[in-house]
Amino acid sequence: MLVYIDGAYLSPEDAKISVFDHGLLYGDGVFEGIRCYNGNVFMLDEHLERLYDSAKSIMLEIPIAIDAMKHNVLETLRRNQLREGYIRLIVTRGIGDLGLDPEKCPNPSVVIIADRIQLYPEKYYEDGLEIVTVSVRRNYPEAINPRVKSLNYLNNILAKIEAKQSGAVEALMLNNDGYVVECSGDNIFLVKDEIIITPPSHIGILEGVTRNTVISLAHEAGFQVEERVFTRHDIYIADECFLTGTAAEVIPVVKLDRRVIGEGKPGIVTQKLIAAFRHLANNFGTPIFACEEKE
């Protein structure tokens, strides 16, 4: 495996950053998780747009133009001969001193890792997940805005820890007003009377690329989709529930807080969206190796 760091392709043993990098010291940076399927990078432009938007929000100037970044992502995949896999794209504030001042970090660093990933075993896609509500609240938009995909993921990690201590693999998180926002690593949807409902971005969620893709697929399939606030009660009495994310894709939820959702198995709407998403992911995207032939 070769890892891209600031223009060089290095072995995992040599792929290192400084202990003075503010990405390590303070979680000061942004990242994206991107998938490739069947030789194509899925929603690459959308992921890069969110990366650059996140960086702009925290006043981090990415030292590579977006077209060059796109080339580097594809080249990293080519050098690793990956047609199916996962890309972790990281931009750190760079090396500084032990103080907080980001102006002491003149040279941000770019890291691209290409590898394989499986977040959940296949049985969960067939049988569904059981999740729990945790006490850890999602970051306030006025503090660390969840719409920024930053390297500071401690909020999500604490939620994941609490969920696993309760015997669940995923955590449902609420905002300070008690409304459902998202899970520790995934967006959430419920289905009630064939209407698909998901929280709006302004209440404190990461506006997922997979989330937006699934909303578009749902519209194409003729489903009504509403972005509105709701509580755990709405999930308890829902007909179906599912999560979306780059690593998770589309995955059913059949229990929340030990309450059975719907019939306790993946519902028809969820199954249709899983099939539609997998078809799209396996047939469309930015070609990896075709670009190499043109260059």
For each residue, the residues with C-beta under 8 A, 3 or more apart:
1: 11 12 80 114 115
2: 9 10 11 76 79 80
3: 9 10 11 12 15 76 111 112 113
4: 7 8 9 10 72 75 76 110 111 112 113
5: 8 10 15 16 17 109 110 111 112
6: 109 110 111
7: 4
8: 4 5
9: 2 3 4 76 79
10: 2 3 4 5 14 15
11: 1 2 3 14 15
12: 1 3 15
13:
14: 10 11
15: 3 5 10 11 12 111 113
16: 5
17: 5 21 23 24 92 109 111
18: 21 24 95
19: 24 25
20: 25 95 96 97 98
21: 17 18 24 25 92 93 94 95 96 109
22: 25 26 28 29 92 93 94 95 96 102 105
23: 17 26 27 28 29 90 92 93 94 109 151
24: 17 18 19 21 92
25: 19 20 21 22 28 96 98
26: 22 23 93 100 152
27: 23 150 151 152 153 154
28: 22 23 25 58 60 92 93 102 105 150 151 152
29: 22 23 60 90 91 92 93 108 150 151
30: 51 54 55 58 60 90 91 148 149 150 151
31: 51 88 89 90 91 149 150 151
32: 47 48 50 51 87 88 89 149
33: 47 86 87 88 89 246 247
34: 41 42 43 44 47 73 86 87 88 89 246
35: 41 42 85 86 87 246 247 281
36: 39 40 41 42 77 82 83 84 85 86 87 285 288
37: 40 42 84 281 282 285
38: 83 84 282 283
39: 36 83 287 288 289
40: 36 37 283 284 285 286 287 288
41: 34 35 36 44 73 74 77 87 285 286 288
42: 34 35 36 37 281 284 285
43: 34 46 47 209 210 213 285
44: 34 41 47 48 70 73 285 286
45: 48 49 70 286
46: 43 49 50 209 212
47: 32 33 34 43 44 50 51 89 209 246
48: 32 44 45 51 52 66 69 70 73
49: 45 46 52 53 66
50: 32 46 47 53 54 149 207 209
51: 30 31 32 47 48 54 55 62 69 89 91 149
52: 48 49 55 56 62 66
53: 49 50 56 57
54: 30 50 51 57 58 147 148 149 150
55: 30 51 52 58 60 61 62 91
56: 52 53 59 60
57: 53 54 145 147 148
58: 28 30 54 55 148 150
59: 56 102
60: 28 29 30 55 56 91 93 102 108
61: 55 108
62: 51 52 55 69 91 108 110
63: 107 108 110
64: 68 69 72 110
65: 68 69
66: 48 49 52 69 70
67: 70 71
68: 64 65 71 72
69: 48 51 62 64 65 66 72 73 89 110
70: 44 45 48 66 67 73 74 286
71: 67 68 74 75 291
72: 4 64 68 69 75 76 110 112
73: 34 41 44 48 69 70 76 77 87 89 112
74: 41 70 71 77 78 286 288 291 292
75: 4 71 72 78 79
76: 2 3 4 9 72 73 79 80 87 112 113 114
77: 36 41 73 74 80 82 85 87 114 288
78: 74 75 81 288 289 292
79: 2 9 75 76
80: 1 2 76 77 85 114 115
81: 78
82: 36 77 85 114 115 116 288
83: 36 38 39 288 289
84: 36 37 38 116
85: 35 36 77 80 82 114 115 116 117
86: 33 34 35 36 114 115 116 117 246 247
87: 32 33 34 35 36 41 73 76 77 112 113 114
88: 31 32 33 34 111 112 113 115
89: 31 32 33 34 47 51 69 73 110 111 112
90: 23 29 30 31 109 110 111 112 113 151
91: 29 30 31 51 55 60 62 108 109 110 111
92: 17 21 22 23 24 28 29 108 109 111 151
93: 21 22 23 26 28 29 60 96 102 105 108
94: 21 22 23 105 106 107 108 109
95: 18 20 21 22 105 107 109
96: 20 21 22 25 93 99 101 102 104 105
97: 20 101 104
98: 20 25
99: 96 104
100: 26
101: 96 97 104
102: 22 28 59 60 93 96 105
103: 106
104: 96 97 99 101
105: 22 28 93 94 95 96 102 108
106: 94 103
107: 63 94 95
108: 29 60 61 62 63 91 92 93 94 105
109: 5 6 17 21 23 90 91 92 94 95
110: 4 5 6 62 63 64 69 72 89 90 91
111: 3 4 5 6 15 17 88 89 90 91 92
112: 3 4 5 72 73 76 87 88 89 90
113: 3 4 15 76 87 88 90
114: 1 76 77 80 82 85 86 87
115: 1 80 82 85 86 88
116: 82 84 85 86
117: 85 86 247
118: 121
119: 185 245 247 248
120: 124 125 129 169 248 251
121: 118 124
122: 125 126
123: 126 127
124: 120 121 127 128 129 169 251 252
125: 120 122 251 252 266 274
126: 122 123 266
127: 123 124 252 254 265 266
128: 124 251 252 253 254 255 264 265 266
129: 120 124 168 169 170 243 251 252 253 254 255
130: 168 169 253 254 255 256 258
131: 163 168 169 170 171 172 183 253 255 256
132: 163 166 167 168 171 172 256 257
133: 171 172 173 174 232 256 257
134: 159 162 163 166 171 172 173 184
135: 162
136: 155 158 159 162 171 173
137: 173 174 175 176
138: 146 155 173 174 175 181 182 204 205
139: 143 144 145 146 155 204
140: 143 144 175 176 204
141: 145 146 147 202 203 204
142: 145
143: 139 140
144: 139 140 148 150 152 155
145: 57 139 141 142 148
146: 138 139 141 181 182 204 205 206
147: 54 57 141 201 205 206 207
148: 30 54 57 58 144 145
149: 30 31 32 50 51 54 206
150: 27 28 29 30 31 54 58 144 153
151: 23 27 28 29 30 31 90 92
152: 26 27 28 144 155
153: 27 150 156 157
154: 27 157 158
155: 136 138 139 144 152 158 159
156: 153 159 160 184 185
157: 153 154 160 161 184
158: 136 154 155 161 162
159: 134 136 155 156 162 163 171 173 183 184
160: 156 157 163 164 170 171 184 185
161: 157 158 164 165
162: 134 135 136 158 159 165 166 171
163: 131 132 134 159 160 166 168 169 170 171 184
164: 160 161 167 168 169
165: 161 162
166: 132 134 162 163
167: 132 164
168: 129 130 131 132 163 164 171
169: 120 124 129 130 131 163 164
170: 129 131 160 163 183 184 185 186 243
171: 131 132 133 134 136 159 160 162 163 168 183 184
172: 131 132 133 134 180 183 188 232 235 256
173: 133 134 136 137 138 159 180 181 182 183 184
174: 133 137 138 177 178 179 180 181 232
175: 137 138 140 178 179 181 203 204
176: 137 140
177: 174 203
178: 174 175 231
179: 174 175 199 203 229 230 231
180: 172 173 174 188 199 229 230 231 232 234 235
181: 138 146 173 174 175 199 203 204 205
182: 138 146 173 186 187 188 199 205 206
183: 131 159 170 171 172 173 186 187 188 243
184: 134 156 157 159 160 163 170 171 173
185: 119 156 160 170 245 247 248
186: 170 182 183 208 243 244 245 248 251
187: 182 183 198 199 205 206 208 210 211 243 244 245
188: 172 180 182 183 198 199 235 241 242 243 244 253
189: 196 197 198 214 241 242 243 244
190: 196 197 198 230 234 235 238 239 240 241
191: 194 195 196 197 238 239 240 241 242 267 269 270
192: 195 197 234 237 238 239
193: 239
194: 191 223 224 239 269
195: 191 192 223 224 225 226
196: 189 190 191 215 218 223 224 225 226 269
197: 189 190 191 192 225 226 227 228 230 234
198: 187 188 189 190 211 215 225 226 227
199: 179 180 181 182 187 188 203 205 227 228 229 230
200: 203 205 227 228 229
201: 147 205 207 227
202: 141
203: 141 175 177 179 181 199 200 229
204: 138 139 140 141 146 175 181
205: 138 146 147 181 182 187 199 200 201 208
206: 146 147 149 182 187
207: 50 147 201 211 212
208: 186 187 205 211 212 244 245 246
209: 43 46 47 50 212 213 246
210: 43 187 213 214 244 245 246 248 249 250 277
211: 187 198 207 208 214 215 244 245
212: 46 207 208 209 215 216
213: 43 209 210 216 217 244 277 280
214: 189 210 211 217 218 244 250 273 277
215: 196 198 211 212 218 219 225
216: 212 213 219 220
217: 213 214 220 221 273 276 277 280
218: 196 214 215 221 223 225 273
219: 215 216 222 223 225
220: 216 217 276
221: 217 218 272 273 276
222: 219
223: 194 195 196 218 219 269
224: 194 195 196
225: 195 196 197 198 215 218 219
226: 195 196 197 198
227: 197 198 199 200 201
228: 197 199 200
229: 179 180 199 200 203
230: 179 180 190 197 199 234 235
231: 178 179 180 234 235
232: 133 172 174 180 235 236 256 257
233: 236 237
234: 180 190 192 197 230 231 237 238
235: 172 180 188 190 230 231 232 238 241 256 261
236: 232 233 256 257 259 261
237: 192 233 234
238: 190 191 192 234 235 241 261 262
239: 190 191 192 193 194 261 262 267 269
240: 190 191 252 261 262 266 267 268 269 270
241: 188 189 190 191 235 238 252 253 254 256 261 262 270
242: 188 189 191 250 251 252 253 266 270 273 274
243: 129 170 183 186 187 188 189 248 250 251 253
244: 186 187 188 189 208 210 211 213 214 248 249 250 251
245: 119 185 186 187 208 210 211 248 249
246: 33 34 35 47 86 208 209 210 249
247: 33 35 86 117 119 185
248: 119 120 185 186 210 243 244 245 251
249: 210 244 245 246 274 277 278 281
250: 210 214 242 243 244 270 273 274 277
251: 120 124 125 128 129 186 242 243 244 248 274
252: 124 125 127 128 129 240 241 242 265 266 267 270 271 274
253: 128 129 130 131 188 241 242 243 256 261
254: 127 128 129 130 241 260 261 262 264 265 266
255: 128 129 130 131 258 259 260 261 264
256: 130 131 132 133 172 232 235 236 241 253 259 261
257: 132 133 232 236
258: 130 255
259: 236 255 256
260: 254 255 263 264
261: 235 236 238 239 240 241 253 254 255 256 264
262: 238 239 240 241 254 265 267
263: 260 267
264: 128 254 255 260 261
265: 127 128 252 254 262
266: 125 126 127 128 240 242 252 254 270 271 274
267: 191 239 240 252 262 263 270 271
268: 240 271 272
269: 191 194 196 223 239 240 272 273
270: 191 240 241 242 250 252 266 267 273 274
271: 252 266 267 268 274 275
272: 221 268 269 275 276
273: 214 217 218 221 242 250 269 270 276 277
274: 125 242 249 250 251 252 266 270 271 277 278
275: 271 272 278 279
276: 217 220 221 272 273 279 280
277: 210 213 214 217 249 250 273 274 280 281
278: 249 274 275 281 282
279: 275 276 282 283
280: 213 217 276 277 283 284
281: 35 37 42 249 277 278 284 285
282: 37 38 278 279
283: 38 40 279 280
284: 40 42 280 281
285: 36 37 40 41 42 43 44 281
286: 40 41 44 45 70 74 291
287: 39 40 290 291
288: 36 39 40 41 74 77 78 82 83 291 292
289: 39 78 83 292 293
290: 287 293 294
291: 71 74 286 287 288 294 295
292: 74 78 288 289 295
293: 289 290
294: 290 291
295: 291 292
